[in-house]
Amino acid sequence: MQRINWIDSAKGIGILGIIYTHLISWDKPYPVEYEWIEVYSLLSVICIPLLLFTAGFLVNLESFNLKISRKIFEKFQFLIIPFLLLFWTKFDFELLYLLFFCYILFYAIKGILKFKFIKYFVLLITILAAIFSPYIQIKLIEDFVFFFMYFYLGYLTFGIKSRIENKIKFLSFRNYIIIICIIIGLIIAIVLLVKFKQDIPHFSMLRGFSLVEAIVGILIIVIFSILVQKIKFIQWTLSWIGNLSIFIYIVHPFLIKLGENVLYYWLNISDFNIIAPIEYFLGICGSVIIAIIFRKLQKCFPKFRNLVRFIFAKEV
């Protein structure tokens, strides 16, 4: 499949954010600093929607010459099989099954999306469904209904891809300053939304605020990802991480847990400000190193290559 560097960069930022949230969200045997929790509150509503958005964006590049059943099998292979293999762990790999169900629903409705008015009617339905999803009593279905909107929004955004890229590509210095000011304003707005929504008691209003937070966050990251394409080292690093996003998502929890066991239980370090950066670094760099090792082994041992491709498909 064709790679789009700024989308890979956005995926890279998304997976870096997810690793950060996993430093906080799992039960810790030591106290977590309040400042870290504040950032967690911000990132936790953006990162998974961002990765679903990029998946929906990239679904436009898939070849639909294959039978739908074949495509579903491919998604099952690199999303559900790892989920089932890791189901016994205490870690939550919700992104895997959310992505799978988003692909299934999209393939089911793909045939009717050739009509423009139906595309936007479906968008309206997905937004309303997301806002009122808390009334669904089954959590799995509630999450799927809520998160599919981001996948579908990514699919629609592909239609204005060229316009977005051209406008960013030919920006003057003055316009760069304006965009930076807009990004700062959006960041302030999203922080205020996070603070304000804590006082809202109604479920549907909370979901509405979460939608706005996530969409604003996605917009900020997309603009940033396009702008950093001119800074080659940052673009290459983020794109490389984004290209391995599913693999890193699967591997990093075990590396973070390993870091916790070594630092807290063996070395008796309980200061979160020391433990968290080390665990974060280990979750990112360790996952990348393992991916590199897998790639080397693929070249040396064909049978091992087939096994890894079966589990992680095109992500490794």
Sequence and secondary structure as in RCSB ss.txt:
>XXXX:A:sequence
MQRINWIDSAKGIGILGIIYTHLISWDKPYPVEYEWIEVYSLLSVICIPLLLFTAGFLVNLESFNLKISRKIFEK
FQFLIIPFLLLFWTKFDFELLYLLFFCYILFYAIKGILKFKFIKYFVLLITILAAIFSPYIQIKLIEDFVFFFMY
FYLGYLTFGIKSRIENKIKFLSFRNYIIIICIIIGLIIAIVLLVKFKQDIPHFSMLRGFSLVEAIVGILIIVIFS
ILVQKIKFIQWTLSWIGNLSIFIYIVHPFLIKLGENVLYYWLNISDFNIIAPIEYFLGICGSVIIAIIFRKLQKC
FPKFRNLVRFIFAKEV
>XXXX:A:secstr
    HHHHHHHHHHHHHHHHHHHHHS  SS   HHHHHHHHHHTTTHHHHHHHHHHHHGGGS  SS HHHHHHHH
IIIIIHHHHHTTTSSS  HHHHHHHHHHHHHHHHGGGGGSHHHHHHHHHHHHHHHHTGGG S HHHHHHHHHHHH
HHHHHHHGGGHHHHHHHHHT  HHHHHHHHHHHHHHHHHHHHHHHHHTT   HHHHHHHHHHHHHHHHHHHHHHH
HHGGGSHHHHHHHHHHHHTHHHHHHHHHHHHHHHHIIIIIIS    HHHHHHHHHHHHHHHHHHHHHHHHHHHHH
 HHHHHHHHHHHGGG 
